[in-house]
Amino acid sequence: MKKILSSLVLTFFFVAPAYGDGKLDSFLEKLKSIKTLKIVFSQETKLPVAGDTVDLYGGVIYYEKPSKFRWEYTKGSDIYLVSNGEYLETVFPSDNQCQITELDTKSELFPLFQILNNPENFKKLFKIVKIEESRNFETVELKPTYENSIFEKIILLIDKDCNLKAFKTVQIDKTFATYVIKSWKENVKLSENLFKITPCSLSSSK
């Protein structure tokens, strides 16, 4: 589980086919004006080796463009990840371990952050496999175009107001994860201390 959660920066809907990407384009246009975000989410993860077992999590993401973020779990795990835009720190408090790595803005960066960082380059980073529409939602299936991605498929669920309500990831090892957005607050004031990376030791964790 440690490896799976670390690799985050380290699923679901029955719809009818539609054409065009109106809600997607509007969503991407809205992202261009976002400088900071606070996202509260719930997560379901299914591992290929665990059969039908589903692990449940809750968490919060603080984000500042470009590539600064803090991903904390508030339920199901005490792992957290911090990026200052150049380096990524992953902390495992229960195991008294952590690691710092250079941030790869493509192959190692979680797809949501890639989209937030570069909405204008969305169609260069991802191939749109299909877009389907129901009465209230548009579902967009994506495939990364860059090399060495651990993700095989990404699915976005965009509502009628062009807001992201959920997203799903499928990794190449068939790990499935679904993230449901409980709260999405744009351009909020965030302390730079949220994105501060300190020497990798337990004392650097919270």
C-alpha positions as CSV (number, residue, x, y, z in Angstrom):
1,M,0.0,0.0,0.0
2,K,2.9,2.4,0.8
3,K,4.2,2.0,-2.8
4,I,0.7,2.6,-4.3
5,L,0.0,5.7,-2.2
6,S,3.5,7.1,-2.9
7,S,3.0,6.7,-6.6
8,L,0.2,9.1,-6.5
9,V,2.9,11.8,-6.6
10,L,3.8,9.9,-5.4
11,T,-13.5,4.6,-10.5
12,F,-18.2,4.1,-12.7
13,F,-20.9,5.8,-14.5
14,F,-23.4,4.6,-17.0
15,V,-23.9,7.1,-19.8
16,A,-24.9,7.5,-23.4
17,P,-22.4,8.5,-26.1
18,A,-22.2,12.2,-27.0
19,Y,-20.1,14.2,-29.4
20,G,-17.9,17.3,-28.7
21,D,-16.2,18.3,-25.5
22,G,-18.1,21.5,-24.5
23,K,-18.0,20.9,-20.7
24,L,-14.4,19.8,-20.9
25,D,-13.4,22.9,-22.7
26,S,-15.3,25.1,-20.3
27,F,-13.7,23.3,-17.3
28,L,-10.2,23.8,-18.8
29,E,-10.9,27.5,-19.4
30,K,-11.9,27.9,-15.8
31,L,-8.7,26.3,-14.7
32,K,-6.6,29.1,-16.3
33,S,-7.8,31.6,-13.7
34,I,-7.0,29.3,-10.7
35,K,-3.8,30.1,-8.8
36,T,-4.5,28.1,-5.6
37,L,-6.9,25.4,-4.6
38,K,-8.1,23.5,-1.5
39,I,-9.8,20.2,-2.3
40,V,-11.4,17.9,0.2
41,F,-11.9,14.4,-1.2
42,S,-12.8,10.8,-0.5
43,Q,-11.0,7.9,-2.1
44,E,-11.6,4.3,-2.9
45,T,-8.7,2.2,-4.0
46,K,-8.8,-1.4,-5.3
47,L,-5.5,-3.3,-5.6
48,P,-5.1,-6.1,-8.2
49,V,-3.7,-8.5,-5.6
50,A,-6.5,-7.8,-3.1
51,G,-9.4,-9.3,-5.1
52,D,-12.6,-7.3,-4.4
53,T,-11.2,-5.6,-1.3
54,V,-11.6,-1.8,-1.4
55,D,-9.6,0.5,0.8
56,L,-11.4,3.8,1.8
57,Y,-9.6,7.1,2.5
58,G,-10.3,10.7,3.1
59,G,-8.0,13.6,2.6
60,V,-7.3,17.2,1.6
61,I,-5.1,18.7,-1.1
62,Y,-3.6,22.1,-1.0
63,Y,-2.4,23.3,-4.4
64,E,-0.5,26.4,-5.7
65,K,0.4,26.8,-9.4
66,P,2.7,25.6,-10.6
67,S,3.4,22.2,-9.1
68,K,3.3,23.1,-5.4
69,F,1.0,20.9,-3.4
70,R,0.4,19.1,-0.1
71,W,-1.6,15.9,-0.2
72,E,-2.7,14.8,3.3
73,Y,-4.9,11.8,4.3
74,T,-7.3,12.4,7.2
75,K,-8.8,8.9,7.1
76,G,-7.3,5.5,6.4
77,S,-3.7,6.6,6.3
78,D,-1.3,9.0,7.9
79,I,0.9,9.3,4.8
80,Y,1.3,12.8,3.3
81,L,3.2,14.3,0.4
82,V,4.6,17.7,-0.1
83,S,6.0,19.4,-3.3
84,N,7.7,22.7,-3.4
85,G,7.6,22.7,-7.2
86,E,11.0,21.2,-7.5
87,Y,11.2,18.3,-5.1
88,L,8.7,15.9,-3.6
89,E,8.8,14.6,-0.1
90,T,6.8,11.5,0.9
91,V,6.4,10.9,4.6
92,F,5.3,7.7,6.3
93,P,5.0,8.6,10.0
94,S,3.8,5.2,11.2
95,D,7.0,3.6,9.7
96,N,9.3,6.4,10.8
97,Q,10.3,6.8,7.1
98,C,10.3,9.5,4.4
99,Q,12.0,10.2,1.1
100,I,12.7,13.2,-1.0
101,T,13.0,13.0,-4.8
102,E,13.3,15.4,-7.7
103,L,9.9,16.2,-9.1
104,D,9.3,14.9,-12.6
105,T,6.6,17.2,-14.0
106,K,5.3,14.5,-16.4
107,S,5.9,10.9,-15.6
108,E,5.8,11.1,-11.8
109,L,3.3,13.9,-11.3
110,F,-0.3,12.9,-10.5
111,P,-2.6,13.6,-13.5
112,L,-4.8,16.0,-11.7
113,F,-1.8,18.3,-11.0
114,Q,-0.7,18.1,-14.7
115,I,-4.1,19.3,-15.7
116,L,-4.1,22.1,-13.1
117,N,-0.6,23.2,-14.1
118,N,-1.2,23.2,-17.9
119,P,-4.9,23.5,-18.9
120,E,-3.7,25.1,-22.1
121,N,-1.6,22.1,-23.0
122,F,-4.2,19.5,-22.0
123,K,-4.5,17.9,-25.4
124,K,-0.7,17.6,-25.7
125,L,-0.5,15.7,-22.4
126,F,-3.5,13.5,-22.8
127,K,-5.3,11.8,-25.7
128,I,-9.1,12.0,-25.4
129,V,-10.2,8.4,-25.9
130,K,-14.0,9.2,-25.6
131,I,-16.5,11.6,-24.2
132,E,-19.8,10.4,-23.0
133,E,-22.7,12.4,-21.6
134,S,-25.6,11.8,-19.3
135,R,-28.3,14.3,-18.2
136,N,-26.1,16.0,-15.6
137,F,-22.6,14.9,-16.3
138,E,-19.9,14.6,-19.0
139,T,-17.5,11.7,-18.6
140,V,-14.1,12.1,-20.3
141,E,-11.7,9.2,-20.7
142,L,-8.1,10.1,-21.2
143,K,-4.8,8.3,-21.9
144,P,-1.4,10.0,-21.2
145,T,0.7,10.8,-24.2
146,Y,4.0,11.0,-22.4
147,E,6.4,8.1,-21.8
148,N,6.8,6.2,-18.5
149,S,3.5,7.1,-17.0
150,I,2.2,4.6,-14.4
151,F,-1.3,5.5,-15.5
152,E,-3.1,3.6,-18.2
153,K,-6.4,5.6,-18.0
154,I,-7.8,8.7,-16.4
155,I,-11.5,9.5,-16.3
156,L,-12.9,12.9,-15.4
157,L,-16.5,13.5,-14.3
158,I,-17.6,17.1,-15.1
159,D,-21.0,18.4,-14.0
160,K,-23.4,20.6,-15.9
161,D,-21.8,23.7,-14.4
162,C,-18.4,22.5,-15.8
163,N,-17.0,21.7,-12.4
164,L,-14.9,18.6,-11.7
165,K,-17.0,16.3,-9.4
166,A,-14.9,13.1,-9.5
167,F,-11.9,11.5,-11.2
168,K,-10.8,7.9,-11.6
169,T,-7.3,6.5,-12.3
170,V,-6.3,3.1,-13.6
171,Q,-2.6,2.2,-13.3
172,I,-0.8,-0.1,-15.6
173,D,-0.7,-2.7,-12.8
174,K,-4.6,-2.5,-12.7
175,T,-4.8,-0.6,-9.5
176,F,-8.1,1.4,-9.6
177,A,-8.7,4.5,-7.6
178,T,-11.8,6.8,-7.5
179,Y,-11.7,10.3,-6.0
180,V,-14.9,12.0,-5.2
181,I,-14.6,15.8,-4.6
182,K,-16.4,16.9,-1.5
183,S,-15.2,20.5,-1.6
184,W,-13.4,22.6,-4.2
185,K,-12.3,26.1,-3.1
186,E,-10.5,28.3,-5.7
187,N,-7.9,31.0,-5.1
188,V,-7.8,30.7,-1.4
189,K,-5.0,32.1,0.8
190,L,-2.5,29.4,1.5
191,S,0.5,29.5,3.8
192,E,3.9,28.9,2.1
193,N,4.7,26.6,5.0
194,L,2.3,24.0,3.6
195,F,4.8,23.5,0.7
196,K,8.0,23.6,2.8
197,I,10.3,20.6,2.5
198,T,12.5,20.0,5.5
199,P,15.3,17.5,6.1
200,C,13.9,14.0,5.7
201,S,13.3,12.7,9.2
202,L,10.3,12.0,11.4
203,S,10.8,15.4,13.0
204,S,9.9,16.9,9.6
205,S,6.5,15.3,9.6
206,K,3.8,17.6,11.1
